[in-house]
Amino acid sequence: DLMLNALTKTDVDSKSMGGVVATMFAVGGSVVHINADSNAQAYIGNGSVVNADNVTMEAKDESDIEALAAGVEASIGGAAGASVAIVNKTNDVQAFVADGAKVTADSLEGGAKDDVEVDVQAIAGAAGIISGEGAYAESSIVSKLKSYVGDAVLKLADSFKLLTSGSSHGNAEALGVNAGVLSVGASIAKSD
């Protein structure tokens, strides 16, 4: 038997939190920005000759990324605050038999798959006679999944199965709270 496995796993839990209390004017901000790129390839290369009972190729991305930006500002006079949390996750996951390879086996099975979770939160608060806040949260997942056989020679006695499956979940939440005589705020959440 021949087993080829490629696994990429990005586990990130990032938090940025701040707070400001002042008598006249308070200003603060919190930012989290994560760019995570993953590559996993399980393959039989160009010109390879494989003789085995069973051939299994599996490439996977199992990433879990969490980001939190939170800030609170308070003052008797004025207060302003902002929180920004952004996560951009890209992956390239492939399981393949390359051009020019020769495989003789009972079966060839495997595939490329992802199971990616991204959770992003931005929380901002401001309190004062004049107060303003902004919260922005963004999650983006771009998956490139491929399972294929190139210009190769396969001699299989039983079965052939190459599957590609994706299960990515992105979540973005933005929350803003203001208290004052004159208050303004905005909260934006975006998930692609």
Sequence and secondary structure as in RCSB ss.txt:
>XXXX:A:sequence
DLMLNALTKTDVDSKSMGGVVATMFAVGGSVVHINADSNAQAYIGNGSVVNADNVTMEAKDESDIEALAAGVEAS
IGGAAGASVAIVNKTNDVQAFVADGAKVTADSLEGGAKDDVEVDVQAIAGAAGIISGEGAYAESSIVSKLKSYVG
DAVLKLADSFKLLTSGSSHGNAEALGVNAGVLSVGASIAKSD
>XXXX:A:secstr
 EEEEEEE  EEEEEEEEEEEESSEEEEEEEEEEEEEEEEEEEE TT EEEEEEEEEEEEE  EEEEEEEEEEEE
SSEEEEEEEEEEEEEEEEEEEE TT EEEEEEEEEEEEEEEEEEEEEEEEEESSEEEEEEEEEEEEEEEEEEEE 
S EEEEEEEEEEEEEEEEEEEEEEEEEEESSEEEEEEEEEE 
